[in-house]
């Protein structure tokens, strides 16, 4: 199976953190977000892993060369001068996927914890059996149609359109989790050059031509991480999963840590929450409250008071720092 990870975005809602580190490289419970995306693929055998870049391309290259992605070969599709979007980015990389009746494209910064095992393999089999041009991984979400645009389907999960506004004939709106299985027929609807959106441009055109685009519903826990508030709330919930009883969420997070952490981590309680600290991180005599993560080589000097703080790989928190709800990267 060939896979494309979308990693070109500028992460504008997570600024200023993404001014120096692209979002897929930002650590989430000590693992880069891109590692969590790869974790969702489970044991899927990856032939070619293709990653597009635009913002901080050198950092993206370094990230994926250092991740244990287990793909047979790694390729980059560097976008220069103009970010091409999900459709245009795939279009630029089309040579890697021509001749494929099924390949996966997903965002490189997703936190998705599926309740069922081998969900990607099941979805791929369904995609091939139905001979879809696209199969979109979706879930129920109360904010579809308000906070998020929806994937609008008929009673048989055939996709009729996208957006916050209901589509005529639709009986259900699903939340798209950023993962899709595509056929190379999709390239008939992607312009040869320039920016475009895979859903609103390419797949909308394919639907109008009568091609089959389906939603594939599954149960999962999905987290919004696009802004600092949501990122920290997701971190808090995941640390509680790790510290709590046996659940599918805990099992997946433990598997992600085992596969994509650079080193062992220690989970402990804090005043009002939990901490996850990499083995090589150093914490001086400081007070820690709420949610706290420290990546490999992180240093927290003496006299700090930190509440709901993430400290990235090799990042340093100066002595005497008082900080709340922030990231040190």
C-alpha positions in Angstrom: 0.0 0.0 0.0 1.3 3.5 -0.9 0.6 6.3 1.5 0.7 10.1 1.2 0.9 12.3 4.3 -0.1 15.9 4.0 2.5 17.9 5.8 2.7 21.2 3.9 0.5 23.3 6.0 1.6 26.4 8.0 -0.3 25.5 11.2 -1.4 29.1 11.5 -3.8 28.5 14.4 -0.8 27.1 16.4 1.4 30.1 16.0 3.8 31.2 17.4 4.9 27.6 18.0 4.7 26.7 14.3 6.9 29.6 13.2 9.9 27.5 14.1 8.5 23.9 14.1 6.0 22.5 11.6 2.9 21.1 13.2 3.6 17.4 12.3 6.8 17.7 14.3 5.2 19.2 17.4 5.3 16.7 20.3 2.1 15.3 21.5 2.6 13.1 24.7 6.3 13.2 23.7 5.7 11.8 20.2 5.6 14.0 17.1 2.1 14.4 15.7 3.2 12.7 12.5 3.9 9.6 14.6 0.3 9.5 15.8 -0.9 9.7 12.2 1.3 6.8 11.2 0.1 4.9 14.3 -3.5 5.1 13.0 -2.4 3.0 10.0 -1.6 0.1 12.4 0.2 -2.8 10.9 -0.6 -1.7 7.3 2.4 -2.6 5.1 3.6 0.6 3.5 5.4 0.4 0.2 6.0 4.1 -0.6 5.5 6.8 1.9 5.2 10.2 0.2 5.2 13.4 2.3 4.5 16.8 0.8 6.2 19.9 2.2 5.9 23.7 1.9 6.3 25.3 5.4 9.7 24.6 6.9 10.5 21.8 4.5 13.9 21.0 6.0 12.3 20.3 9.4 9.8 18.0 7.7 12.6 16.1 6.0 14.5 15.7 9.2 11.4 14.6 11.1 10.5 11.7 8.7 14.1 10.6 8.3 14.2 10.2 12.1 10.8 8.5 12.5 10.5 4.8 12.4 7.9 4.8 9.6 8.6 1.2 8.5 7.9 2.2 4.8 10.0 0.4 2.1 10.9 3.8 0.6 10.4 7.5 1.7 9.8 10.3 -0.8 9.2 14.0 -0.5 7.1 16.2 -2.8 8.3 19.7 -2.1 6.0 22.6 -3.0 7.9 25.8 -3.7 6.4 29.3 -4.1 2.8 28.2 -3.6 1.1 25.8 -1.2 -1.0 23.6 -3.3 -3.7 22.3 -0.9 -4.9 18.7 -0.5 -5.9 18.3 -4.1 -3.0 20.2 -5.7 -0.5 18.6 -3.4 -1.7 15.1 -4.4 -1.7 16.2 -8.0 1.9 17.2 -7.9 2.8 13.8 -6.4 0.6 11.8 -8.9 3.5 9.9 -10.4 3.9 7.9 -7.2 0.3 6.7 -7.3 -0.7 6.2 -11.0 -1.8 2.6 -11.5 -3.0 2.2 -7.9 -6.6 1.1 -7.4 -6.2 2.1 -3.7 -3.8 4.3 -1.8 -4.1 6.2 1.4 -3.9 9.9 1.9 -4.2 11.5 5.3 -3.1 14.5 7.3 0.2 14.3 9.1 -1.1 15.7 12.4 -4.1 13.6 13.4 -4.8 12.0 16.8 -7.3 9.2 16.0 -7.8 6.3 18.5 -10.0 3.7 16.8 -12.2 1.4 18.9 -11.9 -1.5 16.5 -8.7 -3.3 15.4 -7.4 -3.3 11.8 -9.9 -0.5 10.8 -7.7 0.6 7.9 -7.4 -2.9 6.4 -11.2 -3.3 6.7 -11.8 0.1 5.0 -9.4 -0.7 2.2 -11.1 -4.0 1.5 -14.5 -2.2 1.4 -13.1 0.5 -0.9 -11.8 -2.2 -3.3 -15.0 -4.2 -3.2 -17.1 -1.2 -4.0 -14.7 0.1 -6.6 -14.9 3.6 -5.2 -13.0 6.5 -6.5 -12.7 7.6 -2.8 -13.6 6.2 0.6 -13.6 8.7 3.4 -13.1 7.7 7.0 -15.8 9.4 9.1 -17.3 9.4 12.6 -20.2 10.8 14.5 -19.6 14.3 16.0 -22.0 16.7 17.6 -20.3 19.8 16.0 -20.8 18.7 12.4 -22.6 21.5 10.5 -21.6 24.2 13.1 -17.9 24.0 14.1 -17.0 21.6 11.3 -18.2 21.1 7.8 -19.9 17.7 7.2 -19.7 14.8 4.8 -23.3 14.5 3.7 -24.5 11.1 2.7 -27.6 9.2 1.7 -29.0 6.1 3.5 -26.3 3.9 2.0 -23.3 6.2 3.0 -22.9 7.4 -0.6 -21.4 10.9 -0.4 -23.6 13.7 -1.9 -21.5 16.7 -0.9 -19.5 18.6 1.7 -19.9 21.6 3.9 -21.9 23.1 6.8 -25.0 23.5 4.8 -27.2 20.4 4.4 -27.2 18.8 0.9 -30.5 18.0 -0.8 -31.3 14.3 -0.4 -28.8 13.7 2.5 -29.9 11.8 5.6 -26.7 12.1 7.6 -23.8 14.4 8.1 -20.5 12.8 9.2 -17.2 14.3 10.5 -14.3 13.6 8.2 -11.2 12.6 10.3 -8.7 13.5 7.6 -8.1 9.9 6.2 -9.2 8.7 2.8 -8.6 5.8 0.5 -8.4 6.8 -3.2 -8.2 5.3 -6.6 -6.0 6.8 -9.3 -9.2 7.7 -11.1 -9.2 10.8 -8.8 -6.4 12.3 -10.9 -9.0 12.8 -13.7 -10.5 15.5 -11.5 -7.3 17.2 -10.2 -5.9 20.1 -12.3 -2.4 19.4 -13.6 -1.1 22.5 -11.8 -2.1 24.9 -9.1 -3.9 24.9 -5.7 -7.1 22.8 -5.2 -9.0 21.0 -2.5 -9.5 17.2 -2.7 -13.0 17.3 -1.3 -14.6 20.5 -2.6 -12.9 20.4 -6.0 -11.9 16.9 -7.1 -14.4 14.6 -5.3 -17.2 17.0 -5.8 -16.5 16.9 -9.5 -16.3 13.1 -9.4 -19.6 12.8 -7.7 -21.2 15.0 -10.3 -19.9 12.7 -13.0 -21.6 9.7 -11.2 -18.5 8.1 -9.7 -18.8 6.4 -6.4 -17.6 8.2 -3.3 -18.5 6.6 0.0 -18.2 7.4 3.7 -16.8 4.7 5.9 -18.1 5.3 9.5 -16.2 3.8 12.4 -16.1 4.4 16.2 -13.1 6.3 17.5 -11.8 9.0 19.8 -10.6 11.9 17.7 -8.9 15.1 19.0 -8.8 18.6 17.6 -5.3 19.9 18.1 -5.3 23.0 15.7 -5.0 25.6 18.5 -3.2 25.8 21.8 -6.3 25.4 23.9 -7.5 22.2 22.1 -4.0 20.9 22.0 -3.5 21.1 25.7 -7.0 19.7 26.4 -6.2 16.7 24.2 -2.9 16.2 26.0 -4.7 16.2 29.3 -7.2 13.7 28.2 -4.6 11.4 26.7 -2.5 11.4 29.9 -5.6 10.5 31.8 -6.1 7.6 29.4 -2.6 6.4 30.0 -2.9 6.7 33.7 -6.3 5.1 33.8 -7.8 1.5 33.5 -7.4 -0.6 30.5 -9.3 0.9 27.5 -8.8 0.9 23.8 -7.6 4.5 24.0 -4.9 3.5 26.5 -3.8 0.5 24.4 -3.4 2.6 21.3 -1.5 5.4 23.1 0.8 2.9 24.7 1.4 1.3 21.3 2.2 4.6 19.8 4.7 5.5 22.6 6.4 2.1 22.2 6.7 2.4 18.4 7.5 6.1 17.9 9.1 7.4 21.1 12.8 7.9 20.9 13.3 6.7 24.4 11.4 5.4 27.4 9.0 7.6 29.3 7.8 7.8 32.9 4.2 8.5 33.8 3.6 10.1 37.2 1.0 12.2 39.0 1.3 15.9 39.5 -0.7 18.4 41.6 -3.9 18.2 39.7 -3.0 16.0 36.8 -0.3 13.7 35.2 3.1 14.1 33.8 4.9 12.1 31.1 8.7 12.6 31.1 11.3 11.2 28.8 14.2 9.3 30.3 16.8 11.8 29.3 14.8 14.9 30.4 16.1 16.9 33.4 13.8 18.5 35.9 15.4 20.8 38.5 13.7 21.7 41.8 10.5 23.1 40.3 6.8 22.9 41.0 4.7 21.1 38.4 0.9 21.4 38.2 -1.7 19.9 35.9 -0.7 18.4 32.6 3.0 18.2 31.9 5.1 16.5 29.2 8.9 16.7 28.7 10.5 15.2 25.6 14.0 13.8 25.1 16.8 16.1 26.3 14.3 18.6 27.7 15.6 20.7 30.6 13.6 22.5 33.3 15.9 24.5 35.5 15.5 25.3 39.2 12.8 27.5 40.7 10.1 27.1 37.9 6.4 26.9 38.5 4.7 25.3 35.5 1.0 24.6 35.0 -0.2 22.7 31.9 3.0 22.9 30.0 4.6 20.9 27.2 8.4 21.0 26.9 9.7 19.7 23.5 12.8 17.7 22.5 16.0 19.5 23.8 13.9 22.5 24.8 15.0 24.5 27.9 12.9 26.3 30.5 15.0 28.9 32.2 15.4 29.1 36.0 12.5 30.9 37.8 10.1 30.6 34.9 6.4 30.9 35.8 4.2 29.6 32.9 0.7 28.3 32.4 -1.0 26.7 29.4 2.0 27.0 27.1 4.5 25.0 25.0 8.3 25.3 25.1 9.6 24.0 21.8 
